[in-house]
Amino acid sequence: MSASNSSHLESIKEAVHSSEILTNEEKSSSVQIIEEWVIEDKAMSLLSEQLLAVSSGIKPLLAELGLI
């Protein structure tokens, strides 16, 4: 996850915690959703990194086979 995304999500989380309008149940639900976003963002970053690593390894093989 990028530092800016992490910082932004933490800011949102703090705003939820300090909200005087939201009920405790709404705060809890909101924080849970934000934490899910953090996990999804980390997963997408990891997937992207892994795909880039695999891609760089597959290109030479495809070239050797004359497919690209």
TIRO-2110 file (N, C-alpha, C; in Angstrom, 1 decimal):
// TIRO-2110
0.8, -1.2, 0.0, N, 1, A
0.0, 0.0, 0.0, CA, 1, A
0.9, 1.2, 0.0, C, 1, A
0.5, 2.2, -0.8, N, 2, A
1.3, 3.4, -0.8, CA, 2, A
1.1, 4.2, 0.5, C, 2, A
2.1, 5.0, 0.8, N, 3, A
2.1, 5.8, 2.0, CA, 3, A
1.0, 6.8, 2.0, C, 3, A
0.7, 7.3, 0.8, N, 4, A
-0.4, 8.3, 0.7, CA, 4, A
-1.8, 7.7, 1.0, C, 4, A
-2.0, 6.4, 0.4, N, 5, A
-3.2, 5.7, 0.7, CA, 5, A
-3.4, 5.4, 2.2, C, 5, A
-2.3, 4.9, 2.8, N, 6, A
-2.3, 4.6, 4.2, CA, 6, A
-2.6, 5.8, 5.0, C, 6, A
-2.0, 6.9, 4.7, N, 7, A
-2.2, 8.1, 5.5, CA, 7, A
-3.6, 8.6, 5.3, C, 7, A
-4.1, 8.5, 4.1, N, 8, A
-5.5, 8.9, 3.8, CA, 8, A
-6.5, 8.1, 4.6, C, 8, A
-6.3, 6.8, 4.6, N, 9, A
-7.2, 5.9, 5.3, CA, 9, A
-7.1, 6.1, 6.8, C, 9, A
-6.0, 6.3, 7.3, N, 10, A
-5.8, 6.6, 8.7, CA, 10, A
-6.5, 7.9, 9.1, C, 10, A
-6.5, 8.9, 8.2, N, 11, A
-7.2, 10.2, 8.5, CA, 11, A
-8.7, 9.9, 8.6, C, 11, A
-9.2, 9.1, 7.6, N, 12, A
-10.6, 8.8, 7.6, CA, 12, A
-11.0, 8.1, 8.9, C, 12, A
-10.2, 7.1, 9.3, N, 13, A
-10.4, 6.3, 10.5, CA, 13, A
-10.5, 7.2, 11.7, C, 13, A
-9.5, 8.2, 11.8, N, 14, A
-9.5, 9.1, 12.9, CA, 14, A
-10.8, 10.0, 12.9, C, 14, A
-11.2, 10.4, 11.8, N, 15, A
-12.4, 11.2, 11.7, CA, 15, A
-13.6, 10.5, 12.1, C, 15, A
-13.7, 9.2, 11.8, N, 16, A
-14.8, 8.3, 12.2, CA, 16, A
-14.8, 8.2, 13.7, C, 16, A
-13.6, 7.9, 14.3, N, 17, A
-13.5, 7.8, 15.7, CA, 17, A
-13.9, 9.1, 16.5, C, 17, A
-13.6, 10.2, 15.9, N, 18, A
-13.9, 11.5, 16.6, CA, 18, A
-15.2, 12.1, 16.3, C, 18, A
-16.0, 11.4, 15.4, N, 19, A
-17.3, 11.9, 15.0, CA, 19, A
-18.2, 11.9, 16.2, C, 19, A
-19.0, 13.0, 16.3, N, 20, A
-20.0, 13.1, 17.3, CA, 20, A
-21.4, 12.8, 16.7, C, 20, A
-21.4, 12.6, 15.4, N, 21, A
-22.7, 12.3, 14.8, CA, 21, A
-23.0, 10.8, 14.7, C, 21, A
-21.9, 10.1, 14.4, N, 22, A
-22.1, 8.6, 14.3, CA, 22, A
-22.3, 7.9, 15.6, C, 22, A
-23.1, 6.9, 15.6, N, 23, A
-23.3, 6.0, 16.8, CA, 23, A
-22.1, 5.1, 16.9, C, 23, A
-21.9, 4.5, 18.1, N, 24, A
-20.8, 3.5, 18.2, CA, 24, A
-20.9, 2.4, 17.2, C, 24, A
-22.1, 2.0, 16.9, N, 25, A
-22.3, 0.9, 16.0, CA, 25, A
-21.9, 1.3, 14.6, C, 25, A
-22.2, 2.5, 14.2, N, 26, A
-21.8, 3.1, 12.9, CA, 26, A
-20.3, 3.3, 12.8, C, 26, A
-19.7, 3.7, 13.9, N, 27, A
-18.3, 3.9, 13.9, CA, 27, A
-17.6, 2.6, 13.8, C, 27, A
-18.1, 1.6, 14.5, N, 28, A
-17.5, 0.2, 14.4, CA, 28, A
-17.6, -0.3, 13.0, C, 28, A
-18.8, -0.2, 12.4, N, 29, A
-19.0, -0.7, 11.0, CA, 29, A
-18.1, 0.1, 10.0, C, 29, A
-18.0, 1.4, 10.2, N, 30, A
-17.2, 2.2, 9.3, CA, 30, A
-15.7, 1.8, 9.4, C, 30, A
-15.2, 1.6, 10.6, N, 31, A
-13.8, 1.2, 10.8, CA, 31, A
-13.5, -0.1, 10.2, C, 31, A
-14.5, -1.0, 10.4, N, 32, A
-14.3, -2.4, 9.8, CA, 32, A
-14.2, -2.3, 8.3, C, 32, A
-15.0, -1.5, 7.6, N, 33, A
-15.0, -1.3, 6.2, CA, 33, A
-13.6, -0.7, 5.8, C, 33, A
-13.1, 0.3, 6.5, N, 34, A
-11.9, 0.9, 6.2, CA, 34, A
-10.7, -0.1, 6.3, C, 34, A
-10.8, -1.0, 7.4, N, 35, A
-9.8, -2.0, 7.5, CA, 35, A
-9.8, -3.0, 6.4, C, 35, A
-11.0, -3.3, 5.9, N, 36, A
-11.1, -4.2, 4.7, CA, 36, A
-10.5, -3.5, 3.5, C, 36, A
-10.7, -2.2, 3.3, N, 37, A
-10.0, -1.5, 2.2, CA, 37, A
-8.5, -1.6, 2.3, C, 37, A
-8.0, -1.5, 3.5, N, 38, A
-6.5, -1.6, 3.7, CA, 38, A
-6.0, -3.0, 3.2, C, 38, A
-6.7, -4.0, 3.7, N, 39, A
-6.4, -5.4, 3.3, CA, 39, A
-6.5, -5.6, 1.8, C, 39, A
-7.5, -5.1, 1.2, N, 40, A
-7.7, -5.2, -0.3, CA, 40, A
-6.6, -4.4, -1.0, C, 40, A
-6.3, -3.3, -0.5, N, 41, A
-5.2, -2.5, -1.2, CA, 41, A
-3.9, -3.2, -1.1, C, 41, A
-3.6, -3.8, 0.0, N, 42, A
-2.3, -4.5, 0.2, CA, 42, A
-2.3, -5.8, -0.7, C, 42, A
-3.5, -6.4, -0.8, N, 43, A
-3.6, -7.6, -1.7, CA, 43, A
-3.3, -7.2, -3.2, C, 43, A
-3.9, -6.1, -3.6, N, 44, A
-3.8, -5.7, -5.0, CA, 44, A
-2.3, -5.3, -5.3, C, 44, A
-1.7, -4.7, -4.3, N, 45, A
-0.2, -4.3, -4.5, CA, 45, A
0.6, -5.6, -4.6, C, 45, A
0.3, -6.6, -3.8, N, 46, A
1.1, -7.8, -3.8, CA, 46, A
0.8, -8.6, -5.1, C, 46, A
-0.4, -8.6, -5.6, N, 47, A
-0.8, -9.3, -6.8, CA, 47, A
-0.1, -8.6, -8.0, C, 47, A
-0.1, -7.3, -8.0, N, 48, A
0.6, -6.5, -9.0, CA, 48, A
2.1, -6.8, -9.1, C, 48, A
2.7, -6.8, -7.9, N, 49, A
4.2, -7.1, -7.8, CA, 49, A
4.5, -8.5, -8.4, C, 49, A
3.6, -9.5, -8.0, N, 50, A
3.8, -10.9, -8.4, CA, 50, A
3.6, -11.0, -9.9, C, 50, A
2.6, -10.4, -10.5, N, 51, A
2.4, -10.4, -11.9, CA, 51, A
3.5, -9.8, -12.7, C, 51, A
4.1, -8.7, -12.2, N, 52, A
5.3, -8.1, -12.8, CA, 52, A
6.5, -9.1, -12.8, C, 52, A
6.7, -9.8, -11.7, N, 53, A
7.8, -10.7, -11.6, CA, 53, A
7.6, -11.9, -12.5, C, 53, A
6.4, -12.4, -12.6, N, 54, A
6.1, -13.5, -13.5, CA, 54, A
6.2, -13.1, -14.9, C, 54, A
5.7, -11.9, -15.2, N, 55, A
5.8, -11.4, -16.6, CA, 55, A
7.2, -11.3, -17.1, C, 55, A
8.1, -10.8, -16.3, N, 56, A
9.5, -10.6, -16.7, CA, 56, A
10.2, -12.0, -16.9, C, 56, A
9.7, -13.0, -16.2, N, 57, A
10.3, -14.4, -16.4, CA, 57, A
9.7, -15.1, -17.6, C, 57, A
8.4, -14.8, -18.0, N, 58, A
7.8, -15.5, -19.0, CA, 58, A
8.1, -14.9, -20.4, C, 58, A
8.4, -13.6, -20.5, N, 59, A
8.7, -13.0, -21.8, CA, 59, A
9.9, -13.8, -22.5, C, 59, A
11.0, -14.0, -21.8, N, 60, A
12.1, -14.7, -22.5, CA, 60, A
11.7, -16.1, -23.0, C, 60, A
10.9, -16.8, -22.2, N, 61, A
10.4, -18.1, -22.6, CA, 61, A
9.5, -18.1, -23.9, C, 61, A
8.6, -17.1, -23.9, N, 62, A
7.7, -16.9, -25.1, CA, 62, A
8.5, -16.5, -26.3, C, 62, A
9.6, -15.7, -26.1, N, 63, A
10.4, -15.3, -27.2, CA, 63, A
11.2, -16.5, -27.8, C, 63, A
11.7, -17.3, -26.8, N, 64, A
12.4, -18.5, -27.2, CA, 64, A
11.6, -19.5, -28.0, C, 64, A
10.3, -19.6, -27.7, N, 65, A
9.4, -20.4, -28.4, CA, 65, A
8.9, -19.8, -29.6, C, 65, A
9.2, -18.6, -29.9, N, 66, A
8.8, -17.9, -31.1, CA, 66, A
7.4, -17.4, -31.0, C, 66, A
6.9, -17.2, -29.8, N, 67, A
5.5, -16.8, -29.7, CA, 67, A
5.3, -15.3, -29.6, C, 67, A
6.4, -14.6, -29.4, N, 68, A
6.4, -13.1, -29.4, CA, 68, A
7.6, -12.6, -30.1, C, 68, A
END
